Amino acid sequence: MAEPKRYLSGIQASGKPHLGNYLGAMRSHVANADNAYYFIANYHALTTSRDAAALRQATFDVAADYLAIGLDPDRATLFRQSDVPEVTELAWLLSCVTGMGLLERAVSYKDKKAKGLQANVGLFTYPVLQAADILAFDSDIVPVGKDQVQHIEMTRDIAQSFNAAFGDTFKIPNYQLGTPKLIPGVDGQKMSKSYGNGIPIFTRGKALKKLVMSIVTDSTPLEDPKDPTDCTVFALYSLMATSEEKEALAERYRGGNFGYGHAKIALLEKINETFEPFRDRREQLENHPDKVEDILRDGAVRAREVARSVLNRARAACGLD
């Protein structure tokens, strides 16, 4: 029986996950757990992070978040990027076959530079480290959003350059686009931590209700029929509901005498139904950080075994064995 495709994805440690994160990527990561390698990208975070305590906490939080939503560490390998030093050595080998022009064309580098971020060497060579992350595990599939496709194409270019210089060494990975559906925030725009319009999945009680009730809607009177296809509340509800639940709510919209306040209460109930078990597990992990640490260390052992084999292959190809 053929071995399943190997998935590889890096997870940024960047604050509390919201509905958009869960519905767009996290849920997929949990579903594609078999033969998958998921790392917390704390090396990458150093291009901008200057707070050691905050980075440690953010790294723990990402691990606890994923375990809380159901990522099975016996099926998927979850680890800290910094616990696998083979990746940084591999990044150096790859940097020696990477053209400056390729890095200068990186959209993320140009965008960040345009926004006034310090153009440090780490930011410039970010794609090389990202290529090492992917190639170190003989990855077949890298799930990405549309804005990350260029990085996978650059990884393929770098791998092909190395293979051309030193012989067939690296597997050439492919990307898999995530859900193309836009997940709206409370203001109707794309849900994003940058916009501050998200609904965190682990928020509960009055704080959650306040967020849900703040979702922007139009001024259609309560008694009038409403179009569910043009409503942020309905769009969010639909992402978590069954087809029967979705149709039932749509009928209430079209029937009139159903206000947006009623729809928001239905959404609130659906969010709680979906995420309350995750919140309980997240709280338990918060109280037992040693359990999270053990899982990360075990993941690092498994990850290093694979990365060491790939690195040895690359070292031998270069004449460094």
Summary of the structure (lengths in Angstrom):
residues: 321
radius of gyration: 22.1
end to end distance: 33.3
largest distance: 77.1
contacts: 975
relative contact order: 0.14
helix: 58%
strand: 8%
